[in-house]
Amino acid sequence: MFRTKRTGLVRRLWRSRAPVEGDGEADTRTHGSGGCCMGKSTKVAGKTSTGTEAELKALINSILKQIKEKQLEGLLQAVESKGGARSPCLLLPSKVDTKLDQQSYSLPLLLYKVFRWPDLMDCSELKRLSCCESYGEINPELVCCNPHHMSRLCELESPPPPYSRYPMDFLKPPDSPDSGPSSTETGGTPYSAPVGLSDSQAVQESGDRSHWCMVAYWEEKTRVGRLYSVQEPSLDIFYDLPQGNGFCLGQLSSDNKSPLVQMVRTKIGYGIQLSREHDGVWVYNRSCYPIFIKSATLDNPDSRTLLVHKVFPGFSIKAFDFEKADSLQRPNDHEFTQQPRTGFTVQISFVKGWGQCYTRQFISSCPCWLEVIFNNQ
């Protein structure tokens, strides 16, 4: 039987749809204790009946067959690479509704559900990535329906009681005299490197205003590579990305032979996307494993502790707010008094968490982590 190119693309897209049943990773999406956070608490959709499956397939086929071949190729590239390859926007009418199993769905919502998030209930749960042509547009006639130009919003949980403050991490400087520790944990007395400057101090005293942040990559207590200066609005930080440019951690030379470090390093995968937007700095988890973030602007300014927030794959979180950071005043916090740049630093750990919810109390015990130092000059 003769098969057109369009029919072949539609078949491949249907085979590449998101699995309906939750896998092990999806099943772990439950709220942690002690103020750790994740995306909205949702139940992964169960297995659909044969009738619903057949109805969905017929509906999707009819929609895809109305899309241009070039657009289908772009959608297929995005879906098969799971967002790893650069893919164009899929601009379709925003006000077209479809019906499935007696329920009405907008065209974008239906495509997001089928090709990425079967448990998605509403587009309000999503954030459009800054790379998308529809980013910042309000109710356009055409909207991008590429599911990998979207991310899910991470919902912060309530902070724990005030007494749960945990002691800070007393980082010990490595043997080399020019690599003092660059960050400290919340609480207690901050560690002061006896030699050289910390990364945060170096950025502050350099007076370089051409960048909006700098990134340091650490493996446990050792920094690997140099500080990476960020001047573009967004930066990909990854270990292995099919079409990536940015900060490639896989190209850095590391002497760390720890099996755990080597295992976590390979799980970084597509990594994260760091983007400066009009309302602050967002972090999008592009990898297949959770990341963990601590930032002074993520929590209530009156709280006595900074929480470590868990961000699942496919989720975004506003990790830093410049205006909020400028207004932070903690006169009773010894760390902020002695090291004011603490409020302009974000820590991100790959795969392994730290703090009061985890066995690792300090980020220097995490196998692979980042320090993002913002330029406030």
Secondary structure, 3 states (H helix, E strand, C coil): CCCCHHHHHHHHHHHCCCCCCCCHHHHCCCCCCCCCCEECCCCCCCCCCHHHHHHHHHHHHHHHCCCCHHHHHHHHHHHHCCCCCCCCCCEEECCCEEEECCEEEEHHHHHHHHHCCCCCCCHHHEEECCCCCCCCCCCCCEEECCHHHEEEEEECCCCCCHHHCCCCCCCCCCCCCCCCCCCCCCCCCCCCCCCCCCHHHHHHHHCCCCCCEEEEEEECCEEEEEEEEECCCEEEEECCCCCCCEEEHHHCCCCCCCHHHHHHHHHCCCCEEEEEECCEEEEEECCCCCEEEEECCCCCCCCCCCCCEEECCCEEEEEECHHHHHHCCCCCCHHHHHCHHHHHEEEEEECCCCCCCCCCCCHHHCCCEEEEEECCC
